[in-house]
Amino acid sequence: MFQEPLEDRRVRCGLCGHGCVIAPDEMGLCRVRQNVEGQLVSLNYDALIAMNVDPIEKKPLFHFLPGSRSLSIAAAGCNFQCAFCQNWQISQAPRTGASLNAQEVSPQQIVQAAQRHSCQSISYTYTEPTVFFELAYDTALLAKNAGIRNVFVSNGYMTTQAVEAVAHYLDAINVDLKAFRDATYRRVMKARLQPVLDCLKSLIRCKVWTEITTLIVPGMNDSEQELRDIAGFIATELSPDVPWHVSRFHGDYEMGDVPPTPVATLHKAVEIGLEAGLRYVYSGNAPGDDHESTFCPGCHQPLIRRRGFTVQENRIANGTCPACTTTIAGVWQ
């Protein structure tokens, strides 16, 4: 999908913000889309490297069918090269040449597995669903027809064209807004900031339920000004109802020597988000923290109590607060 033929059998890929122009026999930056005799081919369509049942809170999605189960699937590959990637063994495998035990699983079999495990949704996650878009798209269409919701966990590098193509079948997405400085995206992620911002605006315009995660990395994106910039963008350019998850970093991949994020930094980020006008701001990767729970933006009563990925109590009734009837944004049933 999303290929444009050019001269000399070259092909331009229109799937993500890189817009790779790929010569014959070459691959795009993701290393899973190849020009085969002038036609772009997906190399990971039938090659799942993960399929698990997860709580939806693990995505993290806190305003989408809380307490439900989601069948999580992934194929290898990514269009980013994040130095702190926590799934680098599978996301970077096509780039490093690592051997993975991929399984041929059809879209029909994925949907059947979701039904068999009583999952209300299928999550395309762990790696980057954009680079196995065709598999995700075909599966999502079948899932939708079977009454199963579809969820992306993404770096938000889809083009507007890709967003519009999948929006009818995509019920929710969590996008990693990894920083708010283009220089950081170029240096650490080997990508650019603007395509992510454009993708987020497209998702909101297409009415896909959207939540945003920022992994706060000490020394990379943890200044108060940058956190204010992120919160301000979400509140003014997207919607104050978009939940913002600020997550604690633990060293991994090429940034294993960077210390964990202080919990105080998470709390400051939560404060900044609320000051910017966001109604729902959550701390992540800090189990037991008070900011894991959902509070009513009207009367500030606790509505959903969480610990880690477990919902301990959910008091939301028909999408409203039972105490003051304030509407709580989200997908509740």
Secondary structure as UniProt FT lines:
FT   STRAND          3..5
FT   HELIX           7..9
FT   STRAND          11..13
FT   TURN            17..18
FT   STRAND          21..22
FT   TURN            24..25
FT   TURN            29..30
FT   STRAND          33..36
FT   TURN            37..38
FT   STRAND          39..42
FT   TURN            45..46
FT   STRAND          48..55
FT   HELIX           56..58
FT   TURN            59..60
FT   TURN            66..67
FT   STRAND          69..75
FT   TURN            83..84
FT   TURN            86..87
FT   HELIX           88..91
FT   HELIX           93..96
FT   HELIX           107..116
FT   TURN            117..118
FT   STRAND          121..124
FT   HELIX           129..132
FT   HELIX           133..145
FT   TURN            146..147
FT   STRAND          149..154
FT   HELIX           160..166
FT   TURN            167..169
FT   STRAND          172..176
FT   HELIX           182..184
FT   HELIX           185..189
FT   HELIX           194..205
FT   TURN            206..207
FT   STRAND          209..216
FT   TURN            218..221
FT   HELIX           224..233
FT   HELIX           234..238
FT   TURN            240..241
FT   STRAND          244..248
FT   HELIX           253..255
FT   TURN            256..257
FT   HELIX           263..275
FT   TURN            276..277
FT   STRAND          281..284
FT   TURN            287..288
FT   HELIX           290..292
FT   STRAND          294..295
FT   TURN            297..299
FT   STRAND          302..307
FT   TURN            308..309
FT   STRAND          310..314
FT   TURN            318..319
FT   TURN            322..324
//
